[in-house]
Amino acid sequence: MEHIELFFKSIFIDNMVFATFLGMCSYLAVSKKIATAVGLGAAVIFVLAVTVPLNWLLDQYILKEGALGWLGPEYAVYDLSFLSFIMFIATIATMVQLVEIIVEKFSPSLYNSLGIFLPLIAVNCAILGGSLFMQSREIPTLGLALTYGVGSGIGWFLAILAIAAIREKIRYSSVPPALRGLGITFIITGLMAIGFMSFGGMLTGGDEKPKELPKVEAKIEKKIIKNSETKEVVAKNTTLNE
């Protein structure tokens, strides 16, 4: 259940594009055609699915405070968390290089259409953001880290696929000249982000415990109840006397 909740939450609620607006450069530049959007989205899914679990292992067993305890008790005092950015980016750059080699080998046309934006995945803030969010949210297990990486990649993929489909259709629409190009794209992205905000209560309904009233409010409420009860008793006595 925890994996399913995290998976859908990372796709719809904490969407990289519509919730945190990460990876917007390639989202806007490569979303003119569906074919290129699908290729880049698949590459992002693969990179996030590999780098987030790898960076989780780095964080748990090397970087965080006390992570080196497995080497011996004398190493448990070391805290290498200041190396997180360097290590995470090195892992991401290695995986992106692997993706670039695979795409160039098996799909040269897609490699040429993606151009500079394929190697730029290495510095895509959505990819680094996935690892940093994993670290800041303290995801407890490797399996959950994998789930979070795959879900975040699918969320980014759905975002770029949706905007690419809209941009292909909007060419035949009568858009005002001042809004053609990136103008209407930003407006559509904002509207889609508002739509995705509606998923915010999808996994939270019924989970929250009823909030306890503050002590002052509770005392005031008790006094109101007592006053109403005394008024009812007085009203009953007056009716009986009459």
N, C-alpha and C positions, 0 to 999 in steps of 0.2 A: 504493500500500500504506500509505503514511504517513497519508493522508487517511482510509482505512477504519479503521485502528487508532485514530486520534484520535477518530473519530466514535463507534465502539462503546465506547471507553474513557470518553468524556464522558457517554454514556447509562447504562451499567451500572456502571462501576467508580467514576467520580468524579461520581456522581449528585448533583445539587444538594440534593435533599431527604434522601436516605438516607445519603450519605457525609459531607456537610458541614452538613446540617440548616439550609439557607438557604431563605428564602421560606415559613417555617412559618405565618405569620399568615394569609395568603390560602389556603395549602394546607389549613388546618383550617377556615377560615370558609366557603369557597366549595365545599367538597367534599361537601355534603349531597345534591346532585342531579348526575346524570351530565351533563345538558344544560349547566348552568352551568359545571361543571368542564371540559367540552370547549371552551366559549367562552373561558374565561380561559386555558386551556392553549394554545389556538391564538394568543391575543394574546401570551402570553409567548414562544412560539416566534418569532413575527414580530419582537418587540422585540429579543430576543437575537440573531436572525439579522442584524438591521440595525445594532444598536448596537456589537456586538463588533468587526466589521470597521471601522466608522467610528472607534471609539476606538483601534483598532490603527493606523490612519492618523494620528490625532492624536498618539499616543505616538511613532510612528516619525519623523514629520516636524516635530513642534512641541515635544513635552514632554520627551523623554529628553535626556540630556546629549549635546551635539554634534549634535542633530537639526536645528538651524537652519543647519547647514553649507551647505545648498543655497542659502541667501541670500547666502553669501559667507564667506570664511575668518574674518572678524572676528566673525561671529555664532556660530561653532562652540564658543566657550567658554561659552555660556549653557546653563544647566540649569533647565528649567521644570517638572521633575517634581513640584514641590510643588503645582502646579495640577492634578494628575491628578484628584483627587476632584471639584473644581468642574467641570472640563471634561467628565468622564465623566457626571456627573449632569445637566449641561445637555443633552448629547446624548440621554440616556435620556428626560428630560422632554419633549423635542421629539418623539421618536418615540411616546411614550405619548399625547401630545396628538393626534397624527395617528391613532393607533389608536382613541382615544375618539371622534373625529369620524366615522371610518368606521363603527364599530359603531353609533353613534347614528343614522347615516343609513340603514344597510341592515338593522339588526336592533334596533329599539327595545325589543322584549321582552327580548332578551338584555342590552341596556344597562341596563334597569330591574332585572333580576334580579341582575346583577353589582354594581349600586349603587356604593358608595364604593370598592370594591376595584379597579375598573378604573383610576381615576386614581391609586390607591395603588401601581400597578405602578411608577410613577416612583421610589418610595422602597422598592421591594421589594429586599431584600438579595440575592436570587438574581440579579436583573438586574445590579446593581452588582458582585456577586461574579464574574459571568462576565467582565466587563471587567478586574477586578483580577487574577483568576487568569490571564487572557490575558497581562497585563503581567508578573506575577511569574514565569510559566513561560517567558517570552521566546519566544513563538510566532513563528517566523521569517518566515512569508509571509502575505500577505493571504488567500490561498486556505485556508490552515490555520486562520486566524482565523475565517473564515466557517464552515468545517466545525465548529470548536469551538463557535461560537455556536448553530448549528442543532442539533448533538448535545446541548448542554446544555439547550436549550429542549425538545427531544423527551424528554429524561430527566425534566425537571420535569413535562411533560405526562403521561407515563406514570404518574408517581407520584400526581398528583392524580386521574387517571382511575381508577387502581386503588383508591385509598381511597374514592372516590365510589361505585364499584360495590359495594364491601364494605359501606359505610355504608347504602346503599339496601337491601341484603339483610339486614343485621343488625337492622333494625327488627322483623323477624318472628322474631328469635331471643330466647331467654330469657336475657338478659344480667342479671347481678345488679344490683339497684337502685343500689348504690354506684358501679358502673362505667359506668352509662349516660351517653351523651353523650361528652364529651371524654376521659373516663377510658379507655374501651375503644378509642377512636381512637388515643390515645397508645400503648397496648399493641400494637395492630395495626401501627402505624407502626414501633415498635421491632422487632417480629418481621420485618416486611418489610425493614427495614434490615439485620438479621442475614442474611436470605436474599440480599440484594444483595451482601453481603460475599463470598459464595461465588463471585461473578464476578471476584474479585480476581486469580486466576491464569489468567484466560481468555486474556490476551494476553501473558503473561510466560513461559509454558512453553517451555523450550528456548532461550530467549534469553540466559540468564545463563551467563557463562563459569565454569568450575570455579574455585573459590576456591583460591588458593595458600596452603599452610600457612605459618604464621609460622616464622621461622628456628629458634626454640627447639624447637617441635614437630617440625620437620623433622629436627633433629639427634637428638632423642629417638627418632624413628621409625627413623632410620638405625642407631642403636645397638641397638635391639631386633632389627632385621633381621640385623645382624652377629652378635649373641649367639645368635640362633636358628640361623644358618648354622654357627657354631662348634660348637654343641651337636649338630647333625646330623653334622658331620664326626667329632666325638669318638665319637658313637654308632656310626657306620660302622666306625671303627678298632677299637673294642672288639669288635664282632661278628666282624670279620675275624681278630683275635687269638684269639678263642675257637675 
